[in-house]
Amino acid sequence: MRIAVIGGGPGGLYTAALAKQLSPEWEVVVWERNARDAAFGFGVVFSDETLSGIAQADPTVFAALEAEFARWSDIDIHYAGRLRTSGGHGFAALDRNRLREILQQRCAELGVEVHYGTPAPPVADLSAQYDLVVAADGVRSQTRAAYADEFGVHLDERTCRYMWLATDRVFEAFTFIVEECDFGVLQVHAYPYDEHRSTFIVEMEEDAWRRGGFAELADREFARGESDEASVRRCEELLADHLDGCRLIPNASRWITFSTVRTASWSRGNIVLLGDAAHTAHFSIGSGTKLAMEDALALVAGLHEQPTVAEALAAYEAERRPAVESVQRAAQASLEWFETIGRYRGQDPDQFAFNLLTRSRRVTYGNLRARDLGFVDAVDAAVGDGSGAPPMFQPLRLAGLRLRNRVVVPPLATFTAVEGVPDAFEQAQLTTQALGGAGLVFAGMTAVSPEGRASLACPGLWNDRQTAAWRDIVAAVREVTDTPLGIQLTHAGRRGSTAVPGADGVGRPLGGEEGWPTLAASALAWDAGYPAPREATPGDLTAVARDFAAAARRALHAGFDVLELQFGHGHLVSGFLSPLTNRRSDAYGGDLRNRLRFPCEVLAAVRAVWPAAKPLVVRISATDWAANGTNEAEAVEISRALADAGADAIDVSTGEVVAHQRPAYGRTYQTPYADLIRHATGVPTVAVGAVSSYDDVNSILLAGRADLVAVGRGHLYDPQWTLHAAADQGYSGPGARWPEPWQAGSSRPPGPRSDRVPPRLQLLRAAAAPVHRRWQPRMLGRPAPATASC
């Protein structure tokens, strides 16, 4: 095997060393365009998981690293003049240049041929001469650029400006600094990496960067290796209180923006991308060096486990892609949090610290409790109601209704109605879920008129027979529980006249006599193969608003406690809000003010008949997940207008407005929109979408991202989801009320071997790891770097 490696950074060198270690007879050649002793970058951070892989793969390299690591477990958060510390995390860091030296030495020991100060030959030539070409040539990979179409390159350019620096101040922990300046919020990510220095990354949002005068300071071309010294000195002045008299140290440091690199394929023939050449993850969540070294381990393993290079590259990508994409999802959430950090101005310091730590969704309420119980207890005490209950089991008052906890069962369509009349299954579902412990349970997708149904099997509230059926269902539920009940009213618009959705969740258009003409903001079909709806006339709109109000009266008569209006998901009212579906030229189309006219008319008509003491919730799609659709600023304005028109809370969903949507699916993926609207408007919000664990519910609530959390599929899987969440957390207070007949099941029943008591098998038990560990330099006798000035 002949292997060519382009790039002599940690990823490329580690690949070469591992390959040569496992197969000394292989020819492994590395090209590195910079000199062997060229110094770039500052510190790199490793997780315990990555280190365990390095320890197993190459004990020699691990031993060299272990001897020099800076280690600590604390995270310090400086915000609003206060310091909050969370422990139990575990970090290991060292100088990136020292890491490269260790890997250079290891390659030399193993006989790897490395050409320093030598650009690699053209990749096409290498591909012809070698069995494998490993492109570890970084975020600006020329290899990736040469075959961009074949690799399927997608670059997500962000707007925040940041600068990599070092400082002579040796921090004792991973340190976040959030400073309120007159021009905006300035944030710092800092961590120690040896006895003398710390990495120090300064970041700010684009507008703040410009208002702070940095654009003028950086308004020229910098030579290769040159730093923006004026900006460095300005940052030094602004952050002097956190530097303790020490200086900021640049190294080719200038303002840059982050680009998330994603590639559809990591290989082309015998050429394979590795590390930043294939993928990047924002520095706030992980190290590109860490990901590159993990890539190297998987690639070399594949070369030995698979019979051919092609199969090895396929195995490498199949193994690494899911792990990398998981990191990228977390990194995306983290970078977006820091891009919008200004929305949390004024948040309590304890809540802000918890919010920051859980920003990526990887660290959660339960995870933090396991790491540092004292920290989470302090946040609970500062933010909660003083009861000591988990956040999800603390009460909330919405309008005149007191909910005993923050969990909502959202509208879950059964598609079992006949002529709009809810049946026994609807009653069974609503009763079971109302007994399951949630603070509020909704009946689902109830049409305000026959033509407003999505399908023939949807329930309605347009006649007395339906009202009586709903009243009987509510009365039956009331006989066994006092859980508040809500109902969602809708007009499906162009999404109506469809069959009951199949396994893919899509309802196909009804044909023949079964179907009916549909109504929409504009005469645009939902998708190819669907009939075009009729554009609603002003008279139609008046009739629809009247239908909503009449259905609201019937809901009140049926005994429901809460009303929700479906203004999202591409239904009729939603179609007026989105610029993708509203192409009208009259007073109901055009700018957002006009597009809001009909939704506000419907809401006003309903508010006039629905009592002020009973909550009125409106569901919206805060984004269409499609180009030129509803944006974040419009979602905020929509929510503000709906609140002004009488909505007590906004149920913040996304998408389903157009068929060509491209949602960024993932765990709790819609929560950032509830967070945005809550902080921008002050209106209570409901977070929905892919929330299935009580740990996520607690995290969302304690961080202040929403006031209520809807758990849909979780309650379909387990109708007693909320009660079981209480049992699993050891909570038995008023926020989780078990029905008396079910009291015997209020704790987890014993399972196999649950009664076994293990014997003591250790003479002396190991001491528990301390929750708080600070980096205390060992001062091994090495002199400080020549540029040190502190």
C-alpha positions in Angstrom: 0.0 0.0 0.0 1.3 3.4 -1.0 -0.4 6.3 0.8 0.0 10.1 0.1 -1.1 12.5 2.8 -1.7 16.2 1.9 -1.3 18.3 5.0 1.0 18.0 7.9 -1.4 19.2 10.6 -2.4 16.9 13.5 -5.0 15.0 11.4 -2.6 14.3 8.6 0.3 13.3 10.8 -1.8 11.1 13.0 -3.2 9.3 10.0 0.4 8.7 8.7 1.6 7.5 12.1 -1.2 5.1 12.6 -1.0 3.7 9.2 2.8 3.1 9.5 2.5 1.7 13.0 0.0 -0.9 11.9 1.8 -1.8 8.6 5.5 -0.8 8.7 5.9 -2.1 5.2 3.5 0.5 3.8 4.9 3.5 2.1 3.4 6.6 3.7 4.4 10.1 2.5 3.2 13.5 3.9 3.4 16.9 2.2 3.3 20.0 4.4 3.6 23.3 2.8 4.8 25.1 6.0 8.1 24.7 7.6 8.5 22.0 10.3 8.8 24.5 13.1 6.1 27.0 11.8 3.9 27.9 14.7 0.2 28.3 14.1 -2.7 28.4 16.5 -2.8 28.1 20.2 -4.5 25.4 22.4 -6.6 22.4 21.5 -9.1 20.6 23.7 -9.8 16.9 23.9 -12.6 15.0 25.4 -12.1 11.9 27.6 -13.7 9.8 24.8 -11.2 10.9 22.2 -8.3 10.4 24.6 -9.4 6.9 25.3 -9.2 6.2 21.6 -5.7 7.7 21.3 -4.6 5.7 24.4 -5.7 2.4 22.8 -4.5 3.2 19.3 -1.0 4.5 20.1 0.1 4.4 23.7 3.3 6.1 22.8 1.5 9.2 21.5 -0.9 9.2 24.4 1.9 9.0 27.0 3.6 12.0 25.5 0.3 14.0 25.5 -0.7 12.9 29.0 2.6 14.2 30.4 1.8 17.8 29.2 -2.0 18.1 29.4 -3.6 21.0 31.3 -6.5 19.3 33.0 -9.6 20.8 34.8 -13.3 20.1 35.3 -14.8 23.5 35.9 -16.6 26.0 33.6 -16.6 29.6 34.8 -19.3 32.0 33.4 -18.8 35.7 33.8 -22.0 37.6 33.1 -23.6 40.8 34.4 -20.7 41.3 36.8 -21.3 37.9 38.5 -19.4 34.6 38.3 -21.1 31.2 38.1 -19.2 28.0 38.1 -20.3 24.5 37.1 -18.1 21.5 37.8 -17.7 17.9 36.8 -17.1 18.4 33.1 -13.6 17.2 32.4 -11.2 18.8 30.0 -7.7 18.1 28.7 -5.8 20.7 26.6 -2.3 21.4 25.2 -0.5 23.7 22.8 -1.5 22.8 19.3 2.1 23.3 18.2 3.3 21.0 20.9 0.8 18.4 19.7 2.2 18.7 16.2 5.7 18.3 17.5 4.8 15.1 19.3 3.1 13.7 16.1 6.1 14.8 14.0 8.4 12.9 16.3 6.2 9.9 16.2 6.2 9.9 12.4 10.0 10.2 12.4 10.3 7.2 14.8 8.1 5.1 12.6 9.8 6.0 9.3 7.1 8.2 7.7 8.5 10.3 5.0 7.4 14.0 5.6 8.2 16.8 3.2 8.1 20.0 5.2 8.0 23.4 3.4 6.8 21.6 0.3 3.4 22.0 -1.4 1.9 18.7 -2.4 2.0 17.7 -6.1 -1.3 18.1 -8.0 -3.9 15.7 -6.4 -4.6 14.1 -9.8 -1.0 13.1 -10.1 -0.9 11.7 -6.6 -4.1 9.8 -7.3 -2.5 8.2 -10.3 0.8 7.3 -8.4 -0.6 6.2 -5.0 -3.1 3.6 -3.8 -4.7 6.2 -1.5 -4.6 10.0 -1.2 -5.7 11.5 2.1 -6.6 15.1 1.8 -6.1 16.6 5.3 -5.5 20.1 3.9 -7.8 22.0 6.2 -10.9 24.2 6.0 -9.7 25.8 2.8 -8.9 22.5 1.2 -7.7 22.8 -2.4 -8.5 19.1 -2.9 -12.1 19.7 -1.9 -12.3 22.8 -4.1 -10.8 20.9 -7.1 -13.7 18.4 -7.0 -16.4 20.5 -5.3 -19.2 19.1 -7.4 -18.2 15.5 -6.9 -17.8 15.9 -3.1 -21.1 17.8 -3.0 -19.7 20.8 -1.0 -22.1 23.0 1.0 -20.7 26.0 2.9 -22.8 27.7 5.5 -21.3 31.1 6.0 -22.2 32.7 9.3 -22.1 36.4 10.3 -20.5 36.6 13.7 -16.9 38.0 13.7 -14.3 36.3 15.9 -10.6 36.3 16.4 -8.2 33.6 17.8 -5.7 34.9 20.3 -3.8 33.8 23.3 -3.1 35.5 26.6 -0.4 35.2 29.3 -3.2 35.0 31.9 -3.5 31.3 32.8 -7.2 30.6 33.4 -8.1 27.9 35.9 -11.1 26.7 34.0 -12.9 26.9 30.7 -14.1 30.5 30.9 -16.9 32.3 29.1 -16.9 36.0 29.4 -20.0 38.0 28.3 -19.5 41.7 28.4 -22.2 44.4 27.8 -20.5 47.2 25.8 -22.0 50.4 24.5 -21.9 48.9 21.0 -23.4 45.5 21.9 -22.5 42.2 23.5 -18.9 41.0 23.4 -18.1 37.4 24.3 -15.0 35.4 25.0 -14.2 31.7 25.0 -11.0 31.0 26.9 -9.2 28.0 28.3 -5.7 27.2 29.6 -3.4 25.0 27.5 -0.1 25.0 29.4 1.7 26.5 32.3 2.0 29.9 30.7 -0.9 30.6 28.4 -4.6 30.3 27.5 -6.5 30.4 24.3 -8.6 33.5 24.1 -11.3 33.8 21.4 -13.1 37.1 21.1 -16.5 37.0 19.3 -19.3 39.4 18.6 -22.3 39.8 16.3 -21.7 41.6 13.0 -23.7 44.7 13.8 -21.9 45.1 17.2 -18.6 44.6 15.5 -19.3 47.5 13.1 -20.7 49.7 15.9 -17.6 49.0 17.9 -15.4 50.5 15.2 -13.7 47.2 14.4 -14.7 47.3 10.7 -12.6 50.5 10.3 -9.6 49.0 12.1 -9.7 46.0 9.8 -10.4 47.9 6.6 -7.3 46.8 4.7 -5.7 43.7 3.3 -3.4 41.9 5.8 -0.4 40.0 4.6 -0.1 36.3 5.2 0.9 35.8 8.8 0.1 39.4 9.7 -2.3 40.2 12.6 -4.8 43.0 13.1 -2.8 44.6 15.9 -5.2 47.6 16.3 -8.1 45.3 16.9 -6.1 43.2 19.3 -5.1 46.2 21.4 -8.8 47.5 21.4 -10.0 44.1 22.7 -7.3 44.2 25.3 -8.6 47.5 26.5 -12.2 46.4 26.5 -11.4 43.2 28.4 -8.8 44.6 30.8 -10.8 43.6 33.9 -10.6 39.9 32.9 -6.9 39.9 31.9 -5.4 40.9 35.3 -2.7 43.1 33.6 -1.8 40.4 31.0 -1.7 41.0 27.3 -3.4 39.4 24.4 -1.0 37.6 22.1 -1.8 37.4 18.3 -0.6 34.9 15.8 -1.8 35.7 12.3 -4.9 36.9 14.2 -7.6 38.8 12.4 -11.4 39.0 12.3 -13.0 36.1 10.4 -16.4 34.5 10.1 -17.1 30.9 10.7 -18.1 28.6 7.8 -19.7 25.2 8.5 -18.4 22.8 5.8 -20.6 19.9 4.9 -19.9 17.5 2.0 -22.3 14.9 0.5 -19.4 12.5 -0.1 -16.1 12.2 1.6 -14.3 10.3 -1.2 -13.8 10.4 -4.9 -12.1 7.3 -6.3 -9.0 6.8 -4.2 -9.0 10.4 -2.8 -10.5 10.8 0.7 -11.2 14.0 2.7 -10.3 14.1 6.4 -10.9 16.6 9.2 -11.8 20.2 8.3 -11.4 19.3 4.6 -14.6 17.2 4.9 -16.5 18.9 7.8 -16.2 21.6 10.3 -17.9 22.2 13.7 -18.1 25.6 15.5 -15.3 26.2 18.0 -17.8 26.7 20.8 -18.7 23.0 20.9 -15.7 21.1 19.8 -12.2 21.0 18.4 -11.6 20.4 14.7 -8.3 18.8 15.7 -10.3 16.3 17.9 -12.6 15.4 15.0 -9.7 15.1 12.6 -7.8 12.7 14.8 -11.0 10.6 15.3 -11.3 10.5 11.5 -7.8 9.3 11.2 -8.4 6.4 13.6 -11.5 5.3 11.8 -9.9 5.6 8.3 -6.8 3.6 9.2 -8.9 1.0 10.9 -11.0 0.6 7.8 -7.9 0.1 5.7 -7.0 -2.9 7.8 -10.5 -4.3 8.3 -11.7 -4.1 4.6 -10.3 -6.0 1.6 -10.1 -3.0 -0.8 -9.5 0.7 -0.6 -12.9 1.4 -2.0 -14.6 -0.7 0.7 -12.3 0.9 3.4 -13.4 4.4 2.3 -17.1 3.4 2.3 -16.7 1.9 5.8 -14.8 5.0 7.1 -17.6 7.3 5.9 -20.4 5.0 7.1 -18.8 4.9 10.6 -17.7 8.5 10.9 -20.5 10.5 9.2 -23.3 9.8 11.8 -20.8 10.9 14.6 -19.7 14.0 12.8 -23.2 15.0 11.8 -24.3 14.7 15.5 -21.4 17.0 16.5 -22.4 19.4 13.7 -26.0 19.5 14.9 -24.8 20.4 18.4 -22.3 22.9 17.0 -25.0 24.5 14.9 -27.3 25.0 17.9 -24.3 26.4 19.9 -23.2 28.8 17.3 -26.8 30.1 16.7 -27.1 30.6 20.5 -24.0 32.7 20.5 -25.1 34.6 17.4 -28.3 35.6 19.3 -26.8 36.0 22.7 -28.2 39.5 22.9 -31.7 38.2 23.4 -30.8 37.0 26.9 -29.8 40.4 28.2 -31.4 40.8 31.6 -31.7 37.1 32.3 -30.9 36.1 35.9 -27.2 35.2 36.1 -28.0 31.7 37.4 -30.5 31.0 34.6 -28.1 32.6 32.0 -25.4 30.2 33.1 -27.7 27.2 32.8 -28.9 28.5 29.4 -25.3 28.8 28.1 -24.3 25.3 29.4 -27.3 23.6 27.7 -27.2 25.7 24.5 -26.1 22.7 22.3 -28.8 20.3 23.6 -26.0 17.8 24.4 -25.7 19.0 28.0 -29.1 18.8 29.7 -30.7 19.3 33.1 -30.2 15.7 34.2 -26.7 15.6 32.8 -25.8 18.7 34.8 -27.3 17.3 37.9 -25.1 14.3 37.6 -22.1 16.4 37.0 -22.7 19.2 39.6 -25.8 18.8 41.7 -25.1 22.0 43.7 -25.0 24.1 40.6 -28.4 22.9 39.3 -29.9 23.2 42.8 -28.7 26.8 42.9 -30.3 27.6 39.5 -33.6 25.8 40.6 -33.6 28.0 43.7 -33.0 31.2 41.8 -35.4 30.6 39.0 -38.0 28.2 40.3 -41.0 28.6 42.5 -39.2 27.5 45.7 -40.9 24.1 45.9 -37.9 22.2 44.9 -39.9 20.4 42.2 -38.3 19.7 38.8 -39.0 22.6 36.4 -41.6 20.6 34.5 -43.7 20.1 37.6 -43.9 23.7 38.7 -47.3 25.4 38.1 -48.1 28.1 35.6 -51.0 30.6 35.4 -52.2 31.2 31.9 -55.0 33.9 31.7 -57.3 32.8 34.6 -56.3 29.1 34.5 -53.7 27.6 36.8 -51.9 24.6 35.3 -50.4 22.3 37.8 -47.4 21.5 35.6 -45.8 22.7 32.3 -46.4 19.6 30.2 -48.9 19.8 27.3 -50.4 17.0 25.3 -50.7 18.7 21.9 -53.6 18.0 19.5 -53.2 14.4 18.3 -55.5 13.6 15.4 -57.2 10.2 15.6 -59.0 10.3 12.2 -61.9 8.3 13.6 -64.8 10.8 13.3 -67.8 10.1 11.2 -69.5 13.2 9.7 -67.4 15.3 12.0 -68.7 13.6 15.1 -66.0 12.4 17.5 -66.3 8.8 18.4 -65.5 6.4 21.3 -61.8 6.2 20.4 -61.5 10.0 20.6 -63.1 9.8 24.1 -60.8 7.0 25.1 -57.7 8.8 23.9 -58.6 12.1 25.6 -59.5 10.3 28.9 -56.3 8.3 29.0 -54.1 11.3 28.3 -56.0 13.4 30.8 -55.3 10.7 33.4 -51.6 10.6 32.4 -50.5 13.6 34.4 -50.0 16.4 31.9 -50.9 19.9 32.9 -53.1 20.5 29.8 -54.5 18.1 27.2 -55.8 19.1 23.7 -58.3 17.4 21.5 -57.0 17.6 17.9 -57.6 19.3 14.6 -61.3 20.1 14.8 -62.8 21.7 11.7 -65.0 24.8 11.9 -67.0 23.8 8.8 -67.4 20.8 6.6 -65.2 22.2 3.9 -62.6 23.1 6.6 -61.8 19.4 7.3 -58.5 18.0 6.3 -60.1 14.6 5.7 -63.6 13.0 6.0 -62.4 11.4 9.2 -61.7 14.7 11.0 -63.9 15.9 13.9 -65.8 19.1 13.7 -67.6 21.7 15.7 -70.1 23.2 13.2 -73.4 21.6 14.3 -75.3 20.7 17.4 -74.7 16.9 17.1 -71.0 17.4 17.2 -71.3 19.8 20.1 -73.3 17.3 22.1 -70.7 14.6 21.4 -67.9 16.8 22.6 -69.9 17.8 25.6 -70.4 14.1 26.5 -66.7 13.4 26.1 -65.7 16.3 28.3 -68.2 15.3 30.9 -66.9 11.7 30.9 -63.3 12.9 31.4 -64.4 15.3 34.2 -65.8 12.2 36.1 -62.3 10.8 36.5 -59.9 13.8 36.4 -59.9 17.6 36.7 -57.0 18.0 34.1 -57.7 21.1 32.0 -58.9 20.2 28.5 -58.3 22.2 25.3 -59.5 21.9 21.7 -57.8 23.1 18.5 -60.0 24.7 15.9 -58.9 24.9 12.2 -59.9 25.4 8.6 -57.6 23.1 6.5 -57.7 25.4 3.5 -55.8 24.0 0.5 -54.7 21.1 2.7 -58.3 19.8 2.9 -60.1 17.2 0.9 -57.5 14.6 1.4 -57.4 10.9 2.5 -56.4 10.0 6.0 -52.6 10.3 6.1 -50.5 7.2 5.5 -47.3 6.1 7.1 -45.5 9.1 5.5 -47.8 11.5 7.2 -49.1 12.9 3.9 -52.8 12.9 3.0 -53.4 12.3 -0.8 -56.0 14.3 -2.5 -59.5 12.8 -2.6 -60.9 12.2 -6.1 -64.4 11.9 -7.5 -67.4 12.5 -5.4 -65.5 12.1 -2.1 -63.6 15.3 -2.5 -64.7 18.9 -2.2 -63.4 22.3 -3.5 -60.8 23.9 -1.3 -60.2 27.5 -0.3 -56.9 29.3 0.1 -55.3 32.8 0.3 -54.2 32.3 -3.3 -55.0 29.7 -6.0 -51.8 27.7 -5.5 -51.9 23.9 -5.3 -50.2 22.3 -2.3 -48.1 20.2 -4.6 -48.0 18.5 -8.0 -51.0 16.2 -8.3 -53.1 18.3 -6.0 -56.0 20.4 -7.3 -55.6 24.1 -7.2 -57.8 25.8 -4.5 -60.1 28.7 -5.1 -58.8 32.1 -4.0 -60.9 33.3 -1.1 -63.1 36.3 -1.7 -63.7 39.0 1.0 -67.1 37.4 1.5 -65.5 34.0 2.0 -63.2 35.4 4.6 -66.1 37.0 6.5 -67.9 33.6 6.5 -64.7 31.8 7.7 -64.2 34.2 10.6 -67.9 33.7 11.5 -67.4 29.9 11.4 -64.4 30.2 13.8 -66.4 32.3 16.2 -69.4 29.9 16.1 -67.1 26.9 16.7 -65.5 28.8 19.7 -69.0 29.3 21.2 -69.7 25.5 20.7 -66.3 24.7 22.4 -67.3 26.8 25.3 -70.7 25.1 25.5 -69.0 21.7 25.4 -67.0 22.6 28.5 -63.4 23.1 27.2 -61.0 25.1 29.3 -58.6 26.2 26.6 -59.0 27.1 23.0 -56.2 26.8 20.3 -56.5 28.3 16.8 -54.5 26.6 14.1 -52.8 29.4 12.2 -49.8 27.3 11.1 -49.0 24.2 9.0 -50.3 25.5 5.8 -53.9 25.5 6.8 -56.2 28.3 5.6 -55.1 31.1 8.0 -51.5 30.1 7.8 -51.7 30.5 4.1 -52.3 34.2 4.6 -49.3 34.7 6.8 -46.6 33.2 4.5 -45.3 35.2 1.5 -44.9 31.9 -0.3 -48.6 31.1 -0.2 -50.2 34.6 -0.2 -49.8 36.2 -3.6 -52.9 38.4 -3.2 -52.9 42.0 -4.5 -55.8 43.2 -2.3 -55.8 44.4 1.3 -55.1 40.9 2.5 -51.9 40.4 0.6 -48.5 42.1 0.1 -46.6 43.3 3.1 -46.8 41.6 6.5 -49.3 44.1 7.9 -51.8 43.2 5.1 -51.0 39.4 5.5 -51.9 39.7 9.2 -55.2 41.3 8.5 -57.3 38.1 8.1 -55.6 36.2 11.0 -56.3 39.1 13.3 -59.9 39.3 12.1 -60.4 35.6 12.9 -58.7 36.0 16.3 -60.8 39.1 17.1 -64.0 37.3 16.2 -63.1 34.3 18.5 -61.8 36.6 21.3 -65.2 38.3 21.3 -67.0 35.1 22.3 -64.3 33.3 24.3 -64.1 34.4 27.9 -61.0 36.4 29.0 -60.4 34.0 32.0 -60.1 31.0 29.6 -56.7 30.9 27.8 -56.7 31.4 24.0 -53.6 29.9 22.3 -52.6 30.4 18.7 -50.3 28.0 16.8 -48.1 29.4 14.1 -45.4 28.1 11.8 -42.4 30.4 12.7 -40.5 29.4 9.6 -41.5 27.8 6.3 -38.1 26.0 6.0 -38.0 27.3 2.4 -36.3 30.2 0.7 -38.1 33.6 0.8 -40.6 32.3 3.3 -41.5 33.6 6.8 -38.3 34.8 8.5 -37.5 35.2 12.2 -38.2 38.9 12.2 -41.7 38.3 10.7 -42.3 35.4 13.1 -41.7 37.9 16.0 -44.0 40.5 14.4 -46.7 37.9 13.8 -46.6 36.8 17.4 -46.6 40.3 18.7 -49.7 41.2 16.6 -51.5 38.0 17.6 -50.8 38.8 21.3 -52.1 42.4 20.8 -55.2 40.9 19.2 -55.9 38.7 22.2 -53.8 35.6 22.2 -52.6 34.5 25.7 -49.8 32.3 24.4 -48.2 31.3 21.1 -47.8 27.6 20.3 -44.6 27.8 18.2 -44.4 25.2 15.5 -42.7 25.3 12.1 -43.1 24.2 8.6 -45.7 22.2 6.7 -46.6 25.5 4.9 -45.2 24.4 1.5 -44.4 20.9 0.1 -40.9 21.8 -0.9 -39.8 22.6 2.7 -36.4 21.4 3.9 -36.7 21.2 7.7 -33.6 20.8 9.9 -35.1 17.9 11.7 -33.5 16.9 15.0 -34.1 16.6 18.7 -36.0 19.7 20.0 -35.2 21.4 16.6 -38.2 23.8 16.8 -37.4 25.1 20.4 -35.2 27.9 19.2 -38.2 29.6 17.6 -40.2 29.4 20.9 -37.1 30.9 22.6 -36.8 33.7 20.0 -40.5 34.7 20.3 -40.6 34.5 24.1 -37.7 36.8 24.6 -38.6 39.2 21.7 -42.2 39.7 22.7 -42.6 38.6 26.4 -45.6 36.5 25.3 -45.7 33.0 26.9 -44.8 30.3 24.4 -45.3 26.5 23.9 -42.3 24.6 22.6 -43.1 21.7 20.3 -41.4 19.3 18.0 -39.3 16.2 18.7 -39.4 16.6 22.4 -39.5 13.1 23.9 -37.5 13.1 27.2 -38.3 14.7 30.5 -34.7 15.8 30.6 -35.2 17.9 27.5 -38.5 19.4 29.0 -36.7 20.4 32.2 -33.8 21.9 30.2 -36.1 24.0 28.0 -38.0 25.3 30.9 -35.1 26.1 33.3 -33.2 27.8 30.5 -36.2 30.1 29.9 -36.7 28.9 26.3 -40.4 28.4 26.7 -43.2 28.4 29.3 -44.8 25.1 28.4 -43.6 22.1 26.4 -45.7 19.9 24.2 -44.9 16.2 24.1 -46.9 14.5 21.3 -45.3 11.2 20.2 -44.1 10.5 23.7 -47.7 10.5 24.9 -48.8 8.3 22.0 -46.1 5.8 23.0 -46.9 6.1 26.7 -50.2 7.9 27.6 -48.8 8.1 31.2 -45.6 9.7 30.0 -45.9 12.6 32.5 -46.6 10.4 35.5 -43.8 8.1 34.6 -41.4 11.1 34.3 -42.4 12.1 37.8 -41.7 8.5 39.1 -38.4 8.4 37.3 -37.3 11.7 39.0 -38.5 10.6 42.4 -41.1 13.4 42.4 -44.5 12.9 44.1 -45.7 16.5 44.7 -48.9 18.3 43.5 -47.5 18.8 40.0 -47.9 15.1 39.3 -51.2 13.7 40.6 -51.6 10.0 40.3 -55.3 8.8 40.0 -56.2 7.0 43.2 -56.9 3.7 41.5 -53.3 3.8 40.0 -51.4 4.7 43.2 -50.0 1.2 43.4 -48.2 1.9 40.1 -46.8 5.2 41.1 -43.3 3.8 41.5 -41.3 1.6 39.1 -42.0 -2.1 39.7 -39.1 -4.3 40.5 -37.4 -6.1 37.5 -35.2 -9.1 37.2 -32.4 -9.2 39.8 -33.6 -5.9 41.2 -33.5 -7.4 44.7 -29.9 -8.5 44.4 -27.4 -6.7 46.8 -23.9 -6.9 45.4 -21.1 -7.9 47.8 -18.2 -5.6 48.5 -15.3 -6.7 46.4 -12.8 -3.9 47.0 -10.8 -3.6 50.2 -10.6 0.2 49.8 -13.0 2.0 47.6 -11.6 4.6 45.3 -12.3 8.2 46.3 -15.0 9.9 44.3 -13.7 12.3 41.7 -14.0 15.9 42.9 -16.8 17.9 41.2 -14.6 21.0 41.0 -11.1 20.8 39.6 -9.1 23.8 38.6 -6.0 24.0 36.4 -3.1 24.7 38.6 0.1 24.9 36.5 2.7 22.4 37.5 5.6 24.7 36.3 7.8 21.8 35.0 10.8 24.1 34.7 10.2 25.1 31.1 10.8 28.8 30.5 7.9 31.0 29.5 7.6 31.8 25.8 9.7 34.7 24.7 6.7 36.9 23.9 5.2 36.5 27.4 4.6 40.0 28.9 2.6 39.3 32.1 
